[in-house]
Amino acid sequence: MKLLLIAMFISLLFMPNSGPAAPAEDLTSRLNTLKNYQVNTASMVSSGLPNRGHFEALKSNGVANVIDLLPGDRREEINLMQAVGLNYKNIEVQWGNPTLENFDDYVVAMQRFELSGGATLTHCQLNWRGAVFTYLYRITQLREAEHIARQDMDAIWKANDVWLKFIEQVKSKYL
C-alpha cells in the first residue's frame, strides 16, 4: 500500500505543470532517450548526461534543481542551466576517487535544494556516480529501507571495488 501511495505521488509530481507545456507523449519520448533515467523518490531523479531537450522535459515534469557530479569544465552546462531556468550545483567527483567530502557536499546541496522546492536531478555521464549518491542519500538522510534503495542502484550499475569501499565509508560515517 505504501509503495502504491508513493507511486501515485510521484506520478502527480512529474505531471507537466501549468502553463505552456509539451504534449505528454513528447515529454515521455524525450525522457525515454535519457540514459539510465530513474525516479528515485517523489523529489529525486537521476540520470546519465542530459541534453537541452532532456532538461526542458525534466523542468516540465517538476525538476527545479540539478546536481552535476562530473569533474572538469562545466561552463557549458552552467550556461544551459541559466538559459533553461534550473538551479545548479556541480560537485566534481573523480571516477577513481570518490570522497567523503564529495558526499558531504552532496548532502548540503540536496538539503539546500529541498528548501527551495521542486525535484532535484542528480546526474553524471552514465548515472553510475548518480546512482551511488542517490542510494546513499536515501539511506543516510531520508532513512529509506536499504534494500529498496539498493535495488534501484543495482538496476543502474553494480558498483566496483572503489565504489563499494566508498559506500562503506559513507555508511560508516552516517549510519
URJO-V662912 format. One record per residue. N is the residue number from 1. RES is the residue in one small letter. PSI is psi in degrees with one decimal (NA if undefined). BURIAL is 1 if it has 9 or more other C-alpha atoms within 8 Angstrom, else 0. D_FIRST is the distance of its C-alpha to the first C-alpha in whole Angstrom. Layout:
BEGIN
N;RES;PSI;BURIAL;D_FIRST, N;RES;PSI;BURIAL;D_FIRST
END
This chain:
BEGIN
1;m;-43.7;0;0, 2;k;-43.4;0;4, 3;l;-36.3;0;5, 4;l;-43.0;0;5, 5;l;-41.6;0;6, 6;i;-45.1;1;9, 7;a;-40.7;0;10, 8;m;-42.1;0;11, 9;f;-43.5;1;12, 10;i;-42.9;1;14, 11;s;-35.8;0;15, 12;l;-41.3;0;17, 13;l;-38.1;1;18, 14;f;15.8;1;20, 15;m;148.5;1;21, 16;p;142.0;1;25, 17;n;177.2;0;26, 18;s;163.9;0;29, 19;g;-178.1;0;33, 20;p;122.7;0;34, 21;a;152.4;0;32, 22;a;152.9;0;32, 23;p;147.4;0;30, 24;a;-39.6;0;27, 25;e;-31.7;0;28, 26;d;-44.7;0;31, 27;l;-45.6;1;28, 28;t;-44.4;0;26, 29;s;-35.5;0;29, 30;r;-40.1;1;30, 31;l;-25.8;1;27, 32;n;-22.4;0;27, 33;t;0.5;0;31, 34;l;117.4;1;30, 35;k;126.1;1;30, 36;n;35.0;1;27, 37;y;134.0;1;25, 38;q;133.6;0;21, 39;v;116.1;0;18, 40;n;-46.4;1;18, 41;t;-177.1;0;16, 42;a;-20.9;1;16, 43;s;12.6;1;19, 44;m;131.0;1;21, 45;v;160.7;1;22, 46;s;158.9;1;25, 47;s;173.8;1;27, 48;g;-168.0;1;31, 49;l;114.6;1;34, 50;p;157.8;1;33, 51;n;-178.1;0;36, 52;r;-43.2;0;37, 53;g;-38.3;0;35, 54;h;-46.7;1;32, 55;f;-41.0;1;32, 56;e;-42.5;1;32, 57;a;-41.6;1;29, 58;l;-43.6;1;27, 59;k;-43.0;1;29, 60;s;-22.9;1;28, 61;n;12.8;1;24, 62;g;-1.4;1;24, 63;v;128.2;1;26, 64;a;-14.0;1;29, 65;n;146.0;1;29, 66;v;129.0;1;30, 67;i;118.9;1;31, 68;d;120.5;1;34, 69;l;10.2;1;34, 70;l;139.6;1;37, 71;p;168.0;1;41, 72;g;-168.7;0;44, 73;d;111.8;0;45, 74;r;18.5;0;42, 75;r;-38.5;0;44, 76;e;-43.5;0;43, 77;e;-37.4;0;40, 78;i;-46.7;1;40, 79;n;-40.3;0;42, 80;l;-41.5;1;40, 81;m;-39.0;1;37, 82;q;-42.0;1;40, 83;a;-39.8;0;40, 84;v;-24.3;1;37, 85;g;39.0;0;36, 86;l;142.0;1;33, 87;n;145.6;1;34, 88;y;140.8;1;35, 89;k;129.4;0;35, 90;n;129.9;1;37, 91;i;112.1;1;36, 92;e;101.8;1;39, 93;v;110.0;1;37, 94;q;131.2;0;40, 95;w;-44.7;0;38, 96;g;5.3;0;40, 97;n;62.9;0;40, 98;p;142.4;1;37, 99;t;161.3;0;37, 100;l;-36.4;1;36, 101;e;-39.9;0;37, 102;n;-46.3;1;35, 103;f;-38.9;1;32, 104;d;-44.6;0;33, 105;d;-38.9;1;34, 106;y;-44.7;1;31, 107;v;-45.8;1;29, 108;v;-45.5;0;32, 109;a;-45.1;1;31, 110;m;-43.0;1;27, 111;q;-39.6;0;28, 112;r;-45.4;0;30, 113;f;-34.0;1;29, 114;e;-36.7;1;25, 115;l;-30.7;0;28, 116;s;-15.2;0;29, 117;g;167.2;0;26, 118;g;166.5;1;25, 119;a;160.1;1;23, 120;t;130.1;1;25, 121;l;128.5;1;26, 122;t;126.6;1;27, 123;h;160.3;1;30, 124;c;-152.3;1;33, 125;q;-49.6;0;35, 126;l;2.0;1;32, 127;n;24.5;1;29, 128;w;-49.9;1;30, 129;r;-47.3;1;31, 130;g;-41.9;1;28, 131;a;-39.8;1;25, 132;v;-46.2;1;27, 133;f;-41.1;1;27, 134;t;-38.7;1;23, 135;y;-50.4;1;22, 136;l;-39.0;1;24, 137;y;-42.8;1;24, 138;r;-40.0;1;20, 139;i;-30.1;1;21, 140;t;-31.3;1;24, 141;q;-40.3;0;23, 142;l;-11.0;0;19, 143;r;37.0;0;19, 144;e;160.1;1;16, 145;a;129.8;0;15, 146;e;-42.8;0;19, 147;h;-31.2;0;17, 148;i;-48.2;0;15, 149;a;-37.9;1;18, 150;r;-38.4;1;20, 151;q;-42.0;0;19, 152;d;-44.1;1;19, 153;m;-47.6;1;23, 154;d;-25.5;1;24, 155;a;-24.8;0;23, 156;i;-44.7;1;25, 157;w;139.9;0;28, 158;k;112.7;0;29, 159;a;140.3;1;31, 160;n;-177.0;0;34, 161;d;-40.3;0;36, 162;v;-45.8;1;37, 163;w;-31.4;1;33, 164;l;-39.0;1;32, 165;k;-44.4;0;35, 166;f;-45.2;1;34, 167;i;-46.3;1;30, 168;e;-37.9;0;31, 169;q;-45.8;1;34, 170;v;-45.8;1;31, 171;k;-39.1;1;29, 172;s;-36.8;0;32, 173;k;-41.4;0;32, 174;y;-21.2;0;29, 175;l;NA;0;27
END
